[in-house]
C-alpha cells in the first residue's frame, strides 16, 4: 500500500472539496475512496475526475441515483451504501490516509474506525473528539494511529509545537504556558445585541473571511465553533481549560499562537484558506503545494486583537464551561447545538434562541464524569430528543 493513498469521508463538503483541490496540485496522491450523504451529482463528478476504487453514499435513496450514474459510465468505481460502508472504507487497508470531514456527530463512528485501524487520520470534524475526548485519544495511542488536526486553529498550534515522529504528543507541551485560539468573530462581531433575534440564516451563513458549509458557518456566527475548538484543543494537546484562551482576530491571518514559559510566543500565519492546513496534514512532516495565495503582509490591513465578549457570544462561554466540566457535558452541548442550528436553518427558531436551547438542555441532563462510548451515544440521543422537545414546546 502506498503511503499516499487517501480516503475522504465527506468529499462533497467544503473540506472535502478543498482536499481534492490540494490533490489536484499534487498528483502523487491517489484517491482510494470518496463518500457523500446525498450530494451524488457532485460525488459522481469527483469520481469521474479522481477514479476512486470505492464511492460511498450513506443515504439509501440517493445511492439509487448514484448506482444509475455509475452504470451509465465507464468508471470501475464500486458503489457502497449505508452507514456501515463508511466504517468499512475508513478502516480499509487499501488507503493509508483518511480525511475525516463529515460534519457533526455523524462522523464519529467512521473517525473512530480509521483511528482503530492505525491510519494517518486528518481530523477536520470537531465533533468526534468533542464528544469522546480521552476515549478517542486513548484509541490513537492503542492503535498507533497518527492524528493530525486540520482545523486551521489546531493545525496552527501543531505547527508551532516541536515536531515528534508520532504526531500529537502531550510531551510537546511541557514548556508551554498557554495556547491561544484566534477567532474572527464571525459576521456579527459589531452587530447590536438587540438585533440578534432578527438575524436570518442567509446573514449567519455569510462569513466575512471563510467559505464554509451552512452548519459550520452558523457555528462561527454564534462562536460555538470556537467553543467546540476550545474543548478539542484541551484534548488534542493535553492541557487544562485554564491554559487555553480565545482571542478575537478579525483579519484571520494569525490562526493561533503558543505562549512558552520563557516569554516566547510562536504564531502561525497564512491566508484564510483551508487548503493550507489540509496540505500541511497531507504531507506532514514534509511540505507540498497547497494552491493557496501566498501571504503578503504589506498588502494586508493592520492586524487587530480583542478580548472575547462572552455576553455577545454565550455559545463560546458554554463551550468553555463544558471543557472545564468534562465527562458527558461536551457531548450534550454538541447534540443540543446541532439540533438548534438545524432548527434555525429551517426557519423554526430565531438566531438568539440557539444558546437558550443549549443552556436549557445542559441544565436538564446530569453530567457523567467518566463516560463509556455507550454512555456518550446515550446522552447524545437524550440531548437531541430533549432539544427537539423544547423547540416544539417553547420556541416555535
Protein Blocks (a to p, Z undefined) as FASTA:
>chain_A
ZZkbccdehjlbmklmmmmmmmmmmmmbccfbdcdfklmmlmmmmmmmnopabdcdfblk
lmmmmmmmmmmmcbfbdcdedjklmmmmmmpmkbfbdcdfbgcjklmmmmmmmmmnopac
ddfbfklmmmnmmmmmmmmmmnopacddfbfklmmmmmmpccdfklpafklmmmpfbdcd
ddehiamlmgcfklmmmpcfklmmmcfkbccdfklmmmmmnommmmmmmmmmmmmnopaf
klcccdddfkomagbdcddfkopacdddddddfklmmmmmmmocbdcdehiacddfklpc
cdddddddfklmmmlmmmmmmmmngmmllmmmmmmmmmmmmmmmnopacfklmmmmmmmm
mmmmccdfbdcfklmmmmmmmmmmmmmmmmmmmmZZ
